[in-house]
Amino acid sequence: MEYKVLITVFSAVFIAELGDKTQLATMLFAADRDVSKWTVFIGASLALIVASGIGVLAGSAISHYVSEKQLSYVAGIGFIAIGLWTLVKA
């Protein structure tokens, strides 16, 4: 296992998810006193695992047609566009 990659991916995803709407939705589900916190935790964890799996499969498939450098540019432009859109809407 490549521990450097593992730590990098974990850190990036962990930081990106903090305060994200997914985390807020999970907090709202957990705030319900009638719901098991373990059920919320397991459901949210499984959802993140499945979403991450889709990301890995999509990235693997796309890498056969697009170079890593081109994909980095597209992702960067996408993040900048989302940031600008967020600023305009604020």
ABEGO torsion letter per residue (X at the ends): XBAAAAAAAAAAAAAAABGBAAAAAAAAAAABAABBAAAAAAAAAAAAAAAAAAAAAAAAAAAAABBAAAAAAAAAAAAAAAAAAAAAAX
